[in-house]
Amino acid sequence: MKFIANLRRKLFNWRINREIFQKIFPHLRQEANHGYPFKSDDELVRLQIHSGLNAQMKFDMIERMAAKMPKAYSEAFRYVAYRDLNERMEMYLEVAKERIQPETCDPRFVATRAEA
């Protein structure tokens, strides 16, 4: 089972990076048109903020709807929904951790003098 989970995460990572590097970046540089609803960095940021707010709204909607369900079903539904959402968010967090630039640098890897 761990093999399949690993494979799934690697495929997820590959798909995210492929979309970013081979589709979004060329789209923003206007080297290709991949059909995204943005043409500039500013439009991309606006859509990213809008999507983040939409995600939060949907979390709130899940809670409001679950509160109107029968108690046992509501508790089971919340468990399944949040388990699924957390698994997906964990995969995004793993991709994000790989792309974070380090805040400090190991001094062993810093050039101390230039050689000609």
C-alpha positions in Angstrom: 0.0 0.0 0.0 2.9 2.4 0.8 4.2 1.8 -2.7 0.9 3.0 -4.3 0.8 6.0 -2.0 4.3 6.9 -3.0 3.6 6.5 -6.6 0.4 8.6 -6.3 2.4 11.4 -4.6 5.1 11.3 -7.2 2.6 11.4 -10.0 0.8 14.4 -8.3 4.2 16.2 -7.9 5.0 15.6 -11.6 1.6 16.8 -12.7 1.8 20.0 -10.7 5.4 20.8 -11.8 4.6 19.9 -15.4 1.6 22.3 -15.5 3.6 25.1 -13.9 6.7 24.8 -16.0 5.3 23.6 -19.3 1.9 25.4 -19.4 1.5 28.3 -16.9 5.0 29.9 -17.4 4.9 29.7 -21.2 1.4 31.1 -21.1 2.4 34.0 -18.9 5.4 34.7 -21.2 2.9 34.6 -24.1 4.9 31.9 -25.8 1.8 29.7 -25.9 -1.9 29.9 -25.2 -3.0 27.1 -22.9 -6.4 28.6 -22.3 -5.8 29.9 -18.9 -8.2 32.8 -17.8 -5.2 35.1 -17.1 -2.6 36.9 -19.3 -0.4 38.6 -16.7 1.1 38.0 -13.3 -1.4 40.5 -11.8 -4.4 38.6 -13.2 -2.9 35.3 -12.0 -2.6 36.8 -8.5 -6.2 38.1 -8.5 -7.5 34.6 -9.6 -5.3 32.9 -6.9 -6.8 35.2 -4.2 -10.3 34.6 -5.5 -9.8 30.8 -5.6 -8.4 30.8 -2.0 -11.5 32.7 -0.8 -13.7 30.3 -2.7 -12.0 27.3 -1.0 -12.6 28.9 2.4 -16.2 29.5 1.5 -16.7 25.8 0.5 -15.2 24.6 3.8 -17.8 26.8 5.5 -20.6 25.5 3.3 -19.6 21.9 4.2 -20.0 22.7 7.8 -23.3 24.5 7.4 -24.7 21.7 5.3 -23.4 19.0 7.6 -25.0 20.7 10.6 -28.4 20.1 8.9 -27.8 16.3 8.4 -28.8 13.6 10.8 -26.1 13.5 13.6 -24.5 10.1 12.8 -24.4 10.8 9.1 -23.0 14.3 9.6 -20.2 13.0 11.8 -19.3 10.3 9.3 -19.6 12.7 6.4 -17.3 15.3 8.0 -14.7 12.6 8.8 -14.7 11.3 5.2 -14.7 14.8 3.6 -11.9 16.2 5.9 -9.8 13.1 5.6 -10.0 13.3 1.8 -9.3 17.1 1.7 -6.4 16.7 4.2 -4.8 14.0 2.1 -4.9 16.3 -1.0 -3.6 19.3 0.9 -0.8 17.2 2.3 0.3 16.5 -1.2 0.3 20.2 -2.0 2.3 20.9 1.1 4.9 18.3 0.1 5.3 20.0 -3.3 5.5 23.4 -1.6 8.2 22.2 0.8 10.3 21.0 -2.1 10.2 24.4 -3.8 10.9 26.6 -0.7 14.1 28.5 -1.0 16.3 28.0 2.1 16.5 31.0 4.5 20.0 30.2 5.5 22.9 28.7 3.6 25.4 26.1 4.8 28.7 28.0 4.9 30.5 24.9 3.4 28.7 25.6 0.1 29.6 29.3 -0.1 32.6 30.3 -2.3 35.2 32.2 -0.3 37.2 33.4 -3.2 37.0 33.4 -7.0 39.5 31.5 -8.9 40.4 32.4 -12.5 
